[in-house]
Amino acid sequence: MRKILGDFNYLAILQKMNGFIVFCVLALSLVASSLAEKQNITIKGIALCNKRTMANAHVELMEKDTIDPNDLLAEIHTNKEGEFQLFAEEDEIGTIEPYVRITHGCNAKPGCSRIAEFKIDPSYIGKTYDMTFVTLDIYQTGETEECN
């Protein structure tokens, strides 16, 4: 085999290829970051359970990603009046796809939490989305439940 290939230096070629691959990845990253646009959204509302304000519900402002896992942009627990307000911004190529995830115990089985997700219309990007009263006792399509 050595006679056929001669003194071909595979290691040197691999090192040059690795350098080229690193260069390409860095170049693509720079191009992608220059195309990304900073976008923001504010959400606010009042969580209700059976017509009463719900304290300590976990509210997450999320951003849906197609390729990688969804991003957690901001999170908070509702105050004693059930109120929440979150602001977040994200650099993204294309339009961000924000949604709200609320984890709560309203009408949940003992030892369980319900998880409801609410889509946010893209027209609210750069603005405030006031969810007003979020009635957690009403089950949402696609809602899930986690139990201990």
N, C-alpha and C positions, 0 to 999 in steps of 0.2 A: 504494500500500500504506500509506503514511504517513497518508493521509486517512482510511482505514478504521480503523486502529488508534489514531490520535491520538498523544498524547505518552506512550505506554505505556513505562515504564522497565523493560526486561528485566533490566538489570544489577542493579538493586536487588532484584528478585524472586529472581534467582539467588543473590545474597549471602544473603538471608534463608533460602532453601532450604538452602544449604550449612550455615548455622548450625544449622538444625533437624536436618539429617542428622547433624552432629557431636554434637549433644545426644542424639539417639536412640542412636547408637553408644555413647556414654559411659554412658547410662542402662542399656542392655542389658548392657554390660560389668560394671557394678556389680551388677546383678541376678545375672548368671552367677557372678561371683566370690563372692557371698554364698551361693550354692547349692553351691559347690564344697566338698568335704570332704577334709581332709588324711588320706591313707592311706599306710601304709608296708609294707615287706616286707624280710626278710633272707633271703638264700640262701647256702648253703655246700655244699661238696662236695669230692671228690677226683677229678681227671681221670686216667683210665687209658688206656694204649695198649698193646694186646697184653699185658695183665696187669702192666704196669709203670706207675709214676706218670709223668705227663707234665708237664714244666715248660714254662713260657712259652706256654701256650695262652691266647688272648685271650677273656676271658669278659665278656659284656655283659648287663646287666640292662635289658631293654627294656620299654616299655609300649605296647600296641597302641591306636591311635586310629583311629576310623572315618573322620573327615573329613580331618584333617591328617596329616602324616607321623608315623610312630611315634616315640616319645620314647626317647632314651638316658637312662636314669636313673642308671646307674653302670657303671664298667668297671674291670677289673683283669687282670693276667696271673697265671697260676698260679705258685706258688713252686716250688722245686726238688723238693718232695715232691708236687707236683701239686695242692696245696690252694688253694682260693679261698673268699672270703667277701665278700659285698657287702650293703650296706644302702642303701635309697633310700626317699624319700617323695615324694608327688606330690599336689597339689591337683587334684581331678578331680570333675566332676559325674557321679554314678553310680559304679559300682565300677570300679577300675582293672583292666586286663587284662595283668598282667605275664607275661613269658616270658624265657627265657635263650637267648642266642645264643653259641655257642662256635666260634671260628675256630681251626683247628689243622692240623697236618701229618701226623696219624696215618694211615698207609696211603694217603697222597695221592700222586698222580702227581708226578714231579719238577717243581719250579717252581710247584706248585699248593698251594692250601689248601682244606680242606673246611670248610663252614659248616653246623653243625647247630643246630636250634632245638628247645627243650623248653618246652612249655606248663606253666604253674603253675596249679594248681587254686585258684580264688578263696577256698577255705577257709583258705589260708595267709596271706591279707592280714592284716596286723597281727601276724604271727607269723614264725617262722623255718622256712623250707623247706629241710630237709637232704636234698640229692640223693644223699647218701652217695657211692658209687662211680659215676662217670659214664664208662661204657665207650665211648670214642671210636672204637674199631676196628669197632664195630657201626654200620652205616649206618642213619640215621634216615629215616623217610618225609619226603619233601620236602627232603631235604638237597641243598645246592648245592656247587659247586666253582668257585673262582676261580683262574685261572692268569695268570702274568706274561707 
